């Protein structure tokens, strides 16, 4: 299979997508090119992508073998089995999911061509500041957890996502009550009236993201949101240059329930607002979806794998906004010092106050 290589038209050195410039940059000679400029130079390096068909939910099963990227290579991690997709020039030394050293085997066919991509905007040089902001106020974090050496092998990954659109309408019947308190002679009376509320409404949703990788932690990917989908760009393999790109391994039909749950929670919140009533329960509901559609996109994420005291931790950095999410370890020494030392100081004072109170009596 032919593989498109992204090389500098000026010096033929490999070029990579630079988030700070939103261009492909050559580290060798300093030249930079927009994707549009690159398409018209160097003997139309990217022309191989023009004949590819983008993702279409209704027909992707039949056309799966026809809609292949020709500018990527795919390799497997022997440790966790992750299927990683990247451009021909990228050399990966560690798996972003398990931190295992990865050996790239023979080139294989790529995956279904995405519809859109959100390009990286955060550079690797900005990551230390983003991480510092994440843990600077975490008083119980061990001091040596994030050291400079632990940030050296961070890899930017384009994670596959499904973006769902849908319209939802329906009704929810609720139990509710409303109380009024008033004086009646020498008594204070509370009068409570009970109601059955019938609420109906409709909402339209666009670009509800659900990660399309079984290997990715769903909570981690949900937490790294939001993305600004106003910056969606038509997919071009040049954006992958210098990064890894994970291949989707969970189909839209398997993940749509996650998007629908988010939509239902949103309309449910609107339909159950009190408006002067206290909602006490639900009697029934009927919600209907229509105009459901999905897009296949690549979203930028930096993955940080770390190990502390024999336990592995993984963090995700939104490659567009710099938001950092993940679970941090606790320094139990700091924990005891922070919570129990003040307690031990306060306890004698309280005991002394009680003794004095009893003595005065």
C-alpha positions in Angstrom: 0.0 0.0 0.0 1.4 3.4 -0.9 2.0 5.8 2.0 2.0 9.6 1.6 5.0 11.1 3.3 4.9 14.7 4.5 8.2 16.3 3.5 9.4 19.9 3.3 9.3 21.1 -0.3 12.3 23.3 0.5 14.7 20.7 2.0 12.8 17.4 1.9 13.0 16.9 5.7 10.0 15.6 7.5 7.4 18.2 8.5 5.0 18.1 11.4 1.8 20.0 12.3 2.6 22.8 14.7 -0.4 23.7 16.9 0.9 27.2 17.7 1.1 28.2 14.0 -1.7 25.9 12.8 0.6 25.0 9.9 3.0 22.2 9.0 6.5 23.2 10.1 10.0 22.0 9.2 12.3 21.8 12.2 15.3 21.4 9.8 15.1 24.6 7.7 12.4 26.5 9.6 9.9 26.7 6.7 6.2 26.4 7.4 3.2 25.7 5.1 -0.5 25.8 5.4 -2.3 22.7 4.3 -3.7 24.6 1.4 -0.2 25.7 0.3 1.1 22.1 0.7 -1.6 20.8 -1.6 -0.3 22.9 -4.5 3.4 22.2 -3.9 5.8 19.3 -3.8 4.1 17.5 -6.7 0.8 17.6 -4.9 1.8 15.5 -1.9 -1.7 15.3 -0.6 -3.5 14.5 -3.8 -3.9 10.9 -2.8 -6.6 12.0 -0.3 -8.9 13.6 -2.8 -10.5 10.5 -4.0 -11.4 9.2 -0.6 -14.9 9.1 0.6 -15.8 10.4 4.1 -17.7 8.6 6.7 -21.4 8.1 6.1 -23.3 6.3 8.9 -25.9 4.7 6.6 -23.5 3.1 4.2 -20.2 2.6 6.1 -20.7 -1.1 6.6 -21.0 -1.7 2.9 -18.2 0.7 2.0 -15.8 -0.1 4.8 -13.3 -1.7 2.5 -13.5 1.2 0.0 -13.1 4.1 2.5 -9.5 3.5 3.6 -7.0 6.1 4.5 -3.9 5.8 2.2 -1.7 8.1 4.2 -1.5 6.3 7.5 0.1 3.2 9.0 -1.4 1.1 11.7 0.4 -0.9 14.5 -0.6 -2.9 17.5 0.7 -2.6 21.1 1.8 -6.1 22.2 1.0 -5.3 25.8 -2.6 -3.9 25.8 -3.7 -4.6 22.2 -4.4 -1.0 21.3 -4.7 -0.4 17.6 -2.8 2.9 16.9 -3.0 4.8 13.6 -0.4 7.4 12.6 1.2 9.1 9.6 4.2 7.5 7.9 6.8 9.8 9.5 5.8 9.4 13.1 8.1 7.2 15.3 6.3 6.2 18.5 8.4 4.7 21.4 5.6 4.2 23.9 2.0 3.2 23.8 -0.1 6.2 25.1 -2.5 3.8 26.8 -0.3 1.5 28.8 3.2 3.2 28.4 4.6 0.0 27.0 7.5 0.3 24.5 6.0 -0.3 21.0 7.7 -1.8 18.0 6.1 -0.9 14.7 5.5 -4.0 12.6 4.6 -4.1 8.9 2.4 -1.5 7.5 -1.3 -2.3 7.4 -4.3 -0.7 5.9 -5.7 2.3 7.7 -9.2 3.0 8.9 -12.3 4.7 7.8 -11.8 8.3 6.8 -13.1 10.8 9.4 -15.4 13.6 8.5 -13.7 16.3 10.6 -10.8 17.0 12.9 -10.2 19.5 15.7 -6.5 20.4 15.3 -4.1 20.5 18.3 -3.7 24.1 19.6 -1.8 23.3 22.8 1.9 22.6 22.2 4.1 20.2 24.1 5.9 23.2 25.5 2.7 24.4 27.1 2.0 21.1 28.9 4.1 21.7 32.0 2.2 24.9 32.7 -1.1 23.2 32.2 -0.2 20.3 34.5 1.2 22.7 37.1 -2.1 24.6 37.1 -3.9 21.2 37.6 -2.1 20.2 40.7 -0.8 23.5 42.2 -3.7 23.8 44.7 -3.8 20.1 45.5 -2.6 20.2 49.1 -2.4 16.5 49.6 -0.4 15.7 46.4 3.0 14.1 47.0 5.7 16.7 46.2 7.7 14.5 43.7 4.7 13.1 41.8 5.1 15.2 38.7 8.8 15.6 37.9 10.3 16.8 34.7 11.4 13.4 33.7 7.8 12.1 33.9 6.7 14.5 31.2 9.3 13.7 28.6 7.5 10.9 26.8 4.0 12.4 26.5 2.4 11.8 23.2 -0.3 13.7 21.5 -3.1 11.4 20.3 -6.1 12.1 18.0 -8.9 10.1 19.7 -11.8 9.0 17.6 -15.2 10.3 18.6 -18.7 10.1 17.3 -20.6 13.4 17.2 -24.3 12.7 17.4 -27.1 15.1 16.3 -30.8 14.4 17.2 -34.2 16.0 18.0 -36.0 14.8 21.0 -39.6 15.5 22.1 -42.1 14.0 24.5 -43.9 14.2 27.8 -43.2 13.5 31.5 -45.9 13.2 34.2 -44.8 14.2 37.6 -46.0 14.0 41.2 -45.7 17.4 43.0 -47.0 19.4 45.8 -47.1 23.0 46.9 -47.5 24.2 50.5 -48.8 27.5 52.0 -48.3 28.5 55.7 -50.7 31.0 57.5 -51.9 32.0 60.9 -55.3 30.7 62.1 -56.0 32.0 65.5 -53.4 30.7 67.9 -52.3 28.1 65.4 -49.8 28.2 62.5 -51.3 26.1 59.7 -49.5 24.6 56.8 -51.8 23.6 53.9 -50.3 21.3 51.3 -51.9 20.7 47.9 -50.9 17.7 45.7 -50.7 17.8 41.9 -50.0 15.7 38.9 -48.0 17.8 36.5 -48.0 17.0 32.8 -44.9 18.5 31.1 -44.1 18.3 27.4 -41.4 19.8 25.3 -38.8 19.4 22.6 -35.1 20.1 22.1 -32.6 19.7 19.3 -29.0 18.7 19.9 -25.9 18.9 17.8 -22.4 17.5 18.2 -22.9 15.4 21.4 -19.5 13.7 21.7 -18.9 10.1 22.6 -15.4 8.5 22.3 -15.3 5.7 19.8 -12.4 3.8 21.5 -13.1 0.9 23.8 -9.6 1.2 25.3 -10.2 4.8 26.4 -11.7 5.4 29.8 -15.1 6.9 29.2 -15.1 9.0 32.4 -11.7 10.4 31.4 -12.9 11.3 27.9 -16.1 12.8 29.2 -14.2 14.9 31.8 -11.7 16.3 29.2 -14.6 18.1 27.4 -15.7 20.6 26.3 -14.3 21.1 22.9 -15.1 24.1 20.7 -16.7 22.4 17.7 -16.8 25.8 15.9 -13.2 24.9 15.1 -14.0 21.6 13.3 -11.9 21.4 10.1 -12.6 19.0 7.2 -10.3 16.0 7.8 -6.9 16.1 6.2 -4.2 13.5 7.0 -1.7 16.4 7.3 -3.1 17.2 10.7 -1.8 13.8 11.9 1.8 14.6 11.1 3.8 14.3 14.3 1.0 12.7 16.3 -0.6 9.4 16.8 -4.2 8.7 15.8 -6.3 6.0 17.5 -8.5 3.9 15.3 -12.2 3.6 16.3 -13.1 0.1 17.6 -16.7 0.8 18.8 -19.4 1.5 16.2 -22.0 4.3 16.4 -24.8 1.8 17.0 -23.0 0.6 20.1 -22.3 4.1 21.5 -25.5 6.0 20.6 -27.1 5.2 24.0 -24.4 7.3 25.8 -25.3 10.3 23.7 -29.0 9.7 24.1 -28.6 9.5 27.9 -27.0 12.9 27.9 -29.8 14.3 25.8 -32.4 12.8 28.0 -30.8 14.2 31.1 -30.8 17.6 29.6 -34.5 17.7 28.5 -35.4 15.9 31.8 -33.8 18.7 33.8 -35.8 21.3 31.8 -39.1 19.5 32.1 -38.8 18.8 35.8 -38.0 22.3 36.9 -40.1 23.3 39.9 -41.8 26.5 38.8 -43.2 26.9 42.3 -43.9 23.2 42.8 -41.9 20.6 44.8 -41.3 17.6 42.5 -41.7 14.4 44.5 -41.6 11.7 41.9 -42.3 10.6 38.3 -45.5 8.9 37.1 -44.4 8.1 33.6 -42.7 9.4 30.4 -42.7 9.2 26.7 -39.6 10.6 24.9 -39.1 10.2 21.1 -35.9 10.7 19.1 -35.9 11.8 15.4 -33.4 13.2 12.9 -30.6 11.2 14.4 -27.2 11.6 12.6 -23.6 11.0 13.4 -20.2 12.3 12.3 -16.8 10.7 12.7 -14.2 13.1 14.1 -10.7 13.1 15.6 -10.2 15.1 18.8 -6.8 16.1 20.2 -5.7 14.7 23.5 -2.4 14.5 25.3 -2.1 11.3 27.4 0.1 11.2 30.5 0.9 7.8 32.0 2.5 7.8 35.4 3.3 5.4 38.2 3.5 6.2 41.9 4.2 3.7 44.7 3.4 0.8 42.3 0.1 2.2 41.1 -0.5 3.5 37.6 -2.2 6.8 36.9 -3.4 8.2 33.6 -4.2 11.8 32.8 -5.7 13.5 29.8 -5.0 17.0 28.5 -7.4 18.6 26.1 -5.2 19.4 23.2 -7.4 22.3 22.2 -8.0 24.0 25.6 -5.3 22.7 27.9 -7.8 21.3 30.4 -6.2 18.5 32.5 -8.2 15.7 34.1 -7.4 12.6 36.0 -7.2 11.1 39.5 -4.3 12.2 41.7 -2.6 10.2 44.5 -2.8 11.3 48.1 0.1 11.8 50.5 -1.2 10.2 53.6 1.5 11.9 55.6 0.1 15.2 54.5 -3.4 14.0 55.2 -2.7 13.1 58.8 -0.7 16.2 59.3 -3.4 18.5 57.8 -6.4 17.1 59.6 -5.3 15.4 62.8 -2.7 17.8 64.1 -5.2 20.7 64.2 -7.6 18.3 65.9 -5.0 17.4 68.5 -4.4 21.1 69.2 -8.1 21.9 69.5 -9.0 18.9 71.7 -7.1 20.1 74.8 -8.6 23.5 74.4 -12.1 22.1 74.3 -11.4 19.8 77.3 -10.0 22.8 79.3 -13.1 24.8 78.5 -15.4 22.0 79.7 -13.4 21.6 82.9 -13.7 25.4 83.6 -17.4 25.3 82.8 -18.0 22.5 85.3 -15.7 24.2 87.9 -17.7 27.5 87.6 -21.0 25.7 88.1 
